[in-house]
Amino acid sequence: MKKSHRPITKVKNPEPKMGSVDWVIWAAWADRITFEDIEKKTGKTESEVIKIMRKSLKPSSFRLWRKRVNSQSIKHRKKFEYSRKLIRSKIKKEEYLD
């Protein structure tokens, strides 16, 4: 068998197969995957994802995840886009002050 010249990247936590409960948990922990993206790919709403996480994680891990999700604006696309607009407007204001 011939060796490939492509490098093999080993990841600590590789992405699970799409559509499995493990993928939903992996996506819920990922910072850049919004609940809207999860719903598009799996059909599971935010409340269903929360139920899956509550059932699958230890209570302390679930509390940690919920605290993290509630404090981040990235998990909700509307909040993320709003925070980006605020940042952009602050940058533009600072340019005028110079």
Backbone torsions as a table, in degrees:
resi	resn	phi	psi	omega
1	MET	NA	133.3	-176.1
2	LYS	-81.9	137.8	178.8
3	LYS	-77.8	141.9	178.1
4	SER	-83.2	147.3	177.4
5	HIS	-88.8	-2.5	177.8
6	ARG	-76.5	133.5	177.4
7	PRO	-71.6	145.2	178.2
8	ILE	-98.5	121.4	179.4
9	THR	-95.2	121.2	177.6
10	LYS	-98.3	125.5	-178.4
11	VAL	-110.0	142.8	-179.9
12	LYS	-61.6	-46.7	178.3
13	ASN	-123.8	87.8	-179.0
14	PRO	-67.0	156.8	-179.2
15	GLU	-68.4	125.4	178.2
16	PRO	-70.1	173.2	-179.6
17	LYS	-67.2	138.9	-178.4
18	MET	-61.3	139.6	176.5
19	GLY	92.9	-13.5	179.6
20	SER	-84.7	163.1	177.2
21	VAL	-63.0	-34.7	177.9
22	ASP	-61.6	-36.5	178.7
23	TRP	-66.5	-40.7	179.6
24	VAL	-62.2	-43.5	178.5
25	ILE	-64.4	-44.0	179.2
26	TRP	-61.0	-44.0	-178.7
27	ALA	-69.1	-35.3	179.6
28	ALA	-67.0	-34.3	177.5
29	TRP	-76.8	-26.1	-177.5
30	ALA	-68.2	137.3	-175.8
31	ASP	-72.6	-37.6	-172.5
32	ARG	-92.5	4.6	178.0
33	ILE	-104.1	116.1	-177.4
34	THR	-83.0	165.9	176.7
35	PHE	-63.8	-31.5	178.2
36	GLU	-65.6	-39.0	177.0
37	ASP	-65.2	-40.9	178.5
38	ILE	-62.8	-40.8	-179.8
39	GLU	-66.3	-39.2	177.8
40	LYS	-61.8	-42.1	-173.3
41	LYS	-83.6	-31.3	-176.1
42	THR	-117.9	-17.8	-177.2
43	GLY	83.7	6.3	-179.4
44	LYS	-94.0	128.6	179.5
45	THR	-77.0	173.3	180.0
46	GLU	-59.8	-42.6	-179.3
47	SER	-66.0	-35.4	176.5
48	GLU	-67.6	-38.1	178.0
49	VAL	-64.0	-41.8	178.5
50	ILE	-61.9	-41.4	178.3
51	LYS	-63.3	-41.9	178.4
52	ILE	-62.1	-45.2	-179.3
53	MET	-63.9	-42.1	-179.8
54	ARG	-62.6	-39.6	-177.7
55	LYS	-74.9	-34.1	-171.2
56	SER	-91.7	-27.3	-176.0
57	LEU	-96.2	160.8	171.0
58	LYS	-67.6	153.6	-178.9
59	PRO	-55.1	-41.3	-179.7
60	SER	-67.9	-37.4	177.9
61	SER	-67.6	-38.3	178.6
62	PHE	-64.2	-44.9	178.6
63	ARG	-61.3	-40.9	177.9
64	LEU	-62.6	-43.8	179.1
65	TRP	-63.8	-45.0	-179.2
66	ARG	-62.7	-41.3	178.4
67	LYS	-62.2	-41.5	-179.4
68	ARG	-66.6	-44.2	-178.7
69	VAL	-66.9	-40.7	-178.8
70	ASN	-70.0	-29.4	-178.4
71	SER	-84.8	-18.7	-178.9
72	GLN	-95.5	140.6	176.5
73	SER	-90.2	-6.8	-173.0
74	ILE	-74.6	-29.8	-175.4
75	LYS	-71.0	-17.1	177.6
76	HIS	-116.7	119.6	-173.5
77	ARG	-58.2	-41.9	-178.3
78	LYS	-64.2	-43.4	178.9
79	LYS	-65.3	-38.9	-179.5
80	PHE	-64.0	-47.0	-179.3
81	GLU	-64.3	-37.6	178.3
82	TYR	-64.9	-43.9	179.9
83	SER	-65.4	-35.1	177.4
84	ARG	-66.0	-38.5	178.2
85	LYS	-64.0	-40.8	178.3
86	LEU	-62.0	-43.1	-180.0
87	ILE	-63.2	-44.8	179.7
88	ARG	-62.6	-41.0	-179.8
89	SER	-66.6	-36.3	177.1
90	LYS	-65.0	-40.2	179.3
91	ILE	-63.9	-43.4	-180.0
92	LYS	-64.6	-39.4	178.8
93	LYS	-63.8	-40.1	179.7
94	GLU	-66.1	-32.9	177.6
95	GLU	-65.8	-36.3	179.8
96	TYR	-71.4	-27.9	-178.0
97	LEU	-73.3	-22.0	-178.1
98	ASP	-71.2	NA	NA
